[in-house]
Amino acid sequence: MQSANMFLKKTVRSCVLPFAAQYGMKKDLFPLSRTLSLSLCLKQDNSCKPSEKLDLDAWKKVMKSGLHEEVREMVSEPQEPSSLAAAREILEMWRLAGRLVPENISEEQLKTFMECPSKSAKRKYLKYLHLKELHKKSDKRKMDEKRERRLEAQEQASKMDETKKSSFICMWSNSMDKAYNWRAAQSMIFGQPLVFDMSYEKEMSVREVTNTVRQIVLGEGSNRRSVDPFHIHFCNFKDNSLYHKEFIKHYREAWGKLLITVTDQCYTEIFPKNKLIYLTADSPKVMKSFDHDKIYIIGSMVDKSIKTGVSLARAKRLGLETAALPLEKYLLWSTGAKNLTLDQMMHILLTLKDTADWKKALEFVPKRKYCGFVNRPVQELKKSLDLINTLKLGKRREEVQKQFAKNYSKKYKLK
């Protein structure tokens, strides 16, 4: 009898329990097992006495405990859905039912929806969110349409302007380029030479060479646009030097088409020495007027490191005449060094060549460096500069004002 019970227990565990775990048929298992056990007992042992009875209740308890253990092992209990997931399911059901529900809802809005006290309040809140979403979509659509219309209008206007101006601009640019090139070509034959000394590469760093070339490029553009341009000479110019590389970066393919003279010879080998004048700020001689018969030399060097005396020493070694611009004679200099950039020098020389007016020429000097333009001797200019510096510092203000009023009349006021 015990062996029969063990056999039935194994049979139920191997065959019946997987079926019950899959379909959840727990209630029908025990009648089925009871019938199987009784019929199997009758078949195996027909000599059982009717007085012997099977304790079905005990066997039921044993089977039930084993069944629960197997079901717990094989089937994991499903997790209950969270409140947010339940709220999202409700929203999906309402959306399918045709109610006004927003398409996208945040967690905060979902929590607010759950906190609504009644169903009508929840429905009104969802309707509010739905209308708000519709307004946002309509505003975005309007903005996109407005942006598209504006872009189309700009494109149409640009096309109209291009069609109107393209022919004129092309004709104007071509004609002006031809005029500039014609003037530069004439200056190479009949123009006054202007020399840039390119022998200062070793005196400068790479950054200073880059700034020098940039200033020369600006000056060359101003010269090309001038009514009476100079014939520019780049002397002491070496191929594959830093100057050469920087010029190619700026001009690219136009470098070989420039109407200028580039040579590795020194200017003393090309021009007579008695016609050469080296312009340097360190020269003791002040330039009084512009001479159209002279050939002026500009050192291709920036004033970042303020290398005083370098260009003057080179001019003296070559036995050349030197000159400095009369900045102290016409400008009430206040602060800073009296060195100018190469493009400013080009503007000043071009203006002097055309007008011979120092006041117009020195307008290209940065105004931060001087207080005003005067037309006095150098000694009186220095006195005025000392007085103005004293006034700026605030020392003996009243005494200086009285002394200034006594020594200088109204005719010497600054213009």
Stockholm file with secondary structure:
# STOCKHOLM 1.0

chainA/1-415         MQSANMFLKKTVRSCVLPFAAQYGMKKDLFPLSRTLSLSLCLKQDNSCKPSEKLDLDAWKKVMKSGLHEEVREMVSEPQEPSSLAAAREILEMWRLAGRLVPENISEEQLKTFMECPSKSAKRKYLKYLHLKELHKKSDKRKMDEKRERRLEAQEQASKMDETKKSSFICMWSNSMDKAYNWRAAQSMIFGQPLVFDMSYEKEMSVREVTNTVRQIVLGEGSNRRSVDPFHIHFCNFKDNSLYHKEFIKHYREAWGKLLITVTDQCYTEIFPKNKLIYLTADSPKVMKSFDHDKIYIIGSMVDKSIKTGVSLARAKRLGLETAALPLEKYLLWSTGAKNLTLDQMMHILLTLKDTADWKKALEFVPKRKYCGFVNRPVQELKKSLDLINTLKLGKRREEVQKQFAKNYSKKYKLK
#=GR chainA/1-415 SS CHHHHHHHHHHIIIIIHHHHHHHCCCTTHHHHHHHHHHHHHHHHCTTCCTTCCCCHHHHHHHHHHHHHHHHHHHSCCCCCCCHHHHHHHHHHHHHHTTCCCCSCCCHHHHHHHHTCSSHHHHHHHHHHHHHHHHHHHHHHHHHHHHHHHHHHHHHHHHHHHHHHHHHHHHHHHHHHHHHHHHHHHHHHHHSCEEEEECCCGGGSCHHHHHHHHHHHHHHHHHHHTSSSCCEEEEESCCTTSHHHHHHHHHHGGGGGGCSSEECSSCHHHHSCGGGEEEECTTCSSBCCSCCTTSEEEEECCCSSSCCTTHHHHHHHHHTCEEEBCCHHHHEEECSSCSCCCHHHHHHHHHHHHHHCCHHHHGGGSCGGGEEEECCSCHHHHHHHHHHHHHHHHTTTHHHHHHHHHHHCCGGGSCC
#=GC SS_cons         CHHHHHHHHHHIIIIIHHHHHHHCCCTTHHHHHHHHHHHHHHHHCTTCCTTCCCCHHHHHHHHHHHHHHHHHHHSCCCCCCCHHHHHHHHHHHHHHTTCCCCSCCCHHHHHHHHTCSSHHHHHHHHHHHHHHHHHHHHHHHHHHHHHHHHHHHHHHHHHHHHHHHHHHHHHHHHHHHHHHHHHHHHHHHHSCEEEEECCCGGGSCHHHHHHHHHHHHHHHHHHHTSSSCCEEEEESCCTTSHHHHHHHHHHGGGGGGCSSEECSSCHHHHSCGGGEEEECTTCSSBCCSCCTTSEEEEECCCSSSCCTTHHHHHHHHHTCEEEBCCHHHHEEECSSCSCCCHHHHHHHHHHHHHHCCHHHHGGGSCGGGEEEECCSCHHHHHHHHHHHHHHHHTTTHHHHHHHHHHHCCGGGSCC
//
